[in-house]
Amino acid sequence: MSFIAFPLRLNRSFLQRCDEVDAILALIRVMAVTPNGSWAGSSHFGLRDLFEQARMHPELPAQAVQEVNRALEDLGITHYRVQAIVKDPQAKQDEDSYTVTLISSDADGQTVSRKV
């Protein structure tokens, strides 16, 4: 099954599509720059505040995992959940990047890790 890709882009007059993992990771990227509690669809949606505080509180990525999984559940996304969010070694002092590991809810428990 294909999913609508974010950001929305047209490809020959049709919305560009992607696979489920890419769609979920794009959603997590949007969540990472959205203030907590600013979207009425899910009180768990925004993560920007957590990531800004993570520079001084290393336990916050674990809290972000819980918030992402709650937001995904609120949105009815149940095929994958976030297993881990790990801060990558910094390339630049003022810029943070993270690797997100998703785990499938299928019996095989397939995991996928990507930088966001």
C-alpha positions as CSV (number, residue, x, y, z in Angstrom):
1,M,0.0,0.0,0.0
2,S,1.3,3.5,-0.8
3,F,0.9,6.5,1.5
4,I,0.9,10.2,0.7
5,A,4.4,11.6,1.1
6,F,5.2,14.7,3.2
7,P,5.8,17.4,2.3
8,L,2.9,17.3,-0.2
9,R,4.3,17.3,-3.7
10,L,2.7,16.7,-7.1
11,N,4.1,14.2,-9.5
12,R,2.4,14.4,-12.9
13,S,-0.7,15.9,-11.4
14,F,-0.9,13.3,-8.6
15,L,0.2,13.5,-5.0
16,Q,3.6,11.9,-4.6
17,R,3.5,8.6,-2.7
18,C,5.8,6.8,-0.4
19,D,5.9,3.6,1.7
20,E,4.5,3.4,5.3
21,V,7.9,3.7,7.1
22,D,8.8,6.9,5.2
23,A,5.3,8.3,5.9
24,I,5.7,7.7,9.6
25,L,9.2,9.1,9.7
26,A,8.0,12.2,7.9
27,L,5.2,12.6,10.4
28,I,7.8,12.3,13.3
29,R,9.9,15.1,11.6
30,V,6.8,17.3,11.6
31,M,6.2,16.4,15.3
32,A,9.8,17.3,16.1
33,V,9.3,20.9,15.0
34,T,5.8,21.3,16.5
35,P,5.3,22.7,20.0
36,N,3.8,20.2,22.5
37,G,0.0,20.4,22.9
38,S,-0.4,22.8,20.0
39,W,-2.5,20.5,17.8
40,A,-6.0,19.6,18.8
41,G,-5.9,16.2,17.1
42,S,-3.6,14.8,19.7
43,S,-2.2,16.4,22.9
44,H,0.9,14.2,22.5
45,F,1.7,15.5,18.9
46,G,4.4,18.2,19.5
47,L,7.9,17.2,20.4
48,R,9.8,20.5,19.8
49,D,9.9,21.4,23.5
50,L,11.3,18.0,24.5
51,F,14.1,18.1,21.9
52,E,15.0,21.7,22.9
53,Q,15.3,20.5,26.6
54,A,17.2,17.3,25.6
55,R,20.5,19.2,25.4
56,M,20.5,19.4,29.2
57,H,18.4,16.3,30.1
58,P,19.6,13.1,28.4
59,E,16.6,11.2,29.6
60,L,14.3,13.2,27.4
61,P,14.6,11.1,24.2
62,A,13.1,8.2,26.2
63,Q,10.1,10.5,27.1
64,A,9.9,11.5,23.4
65,V,9.5,7.8,22.5
66,Q,6.5,7.6,24.8
67,E,5.0,10.8,23.4
68,V,5.5,9.7,19.7
69,N,3.9,6.3,20.4
70,R,0.9,8.0,22.2
71,A,0.5,10.4,19.2
72,L,0.6,7.5,16.7
73,E,-2.0,5.6,18.7
74,D,-4.2,8.7,18.9
75,L,-3.9,9.0,15.1
76,G,-4.8,5.3,14.6
77,I,-1.3,4.4,13.3
78,T,-0.7,0.9,14.9
79,H,1.4,-1.0,12.4
80,Y,4.7,0.5,13.7
81,R,5.8,2.0,17.0
82,V,8.9,3.8,18.0
83,Q,11.4,1.6,19.8
84,A,14.1,4.2,20.4
85,I,15.2,7.7,19.6
86,V,19.0,8.1,19.9
87,K,20.9,11.4,19.7
88,D,23.6,11.2,17.0
89,P,27.1,12.6,17.5
90,Q,26.9,16.3,16.7
91,A,28.3,17.4,13.4
92,K,27.7,21.1,14.5
93,Q,27.5,22.4,18.0
94,D,24.2,24.2,17.5
95,E,22.5,21.4,15.5
96,D,21.1,18.1,16.9
97,S,20.1,15.1,14.9
98,Y,18.5,11.8,16.0
99,T,18.1,8.3,14.7
100,V,14.7,6.8,15.2
101,T,14.1,3.1,15.3
102,L,10.7,1.8,14.4
103,I,9.5,-1.7,15.2
104,S,6.7,-3.4,13.4
105,S,3.7,-4.7,15.3
106,D,3.7,-7.8,13.1
107,A,4.8,-11.2,14.4
108,D,8.2,-10.7,12.8
109,G,8.9,-7.5,14.8
110,Q,10.9,-6.0,11.9
111,T,12.9,-3.0,12.9
112,V,13.9,0.0,10.7
113,S,16.3,2.8,11.8
114,R,16.7,6.1,10.0
115,K,18.1,9.5,10.8
116,V,15.5,12.3,11.1
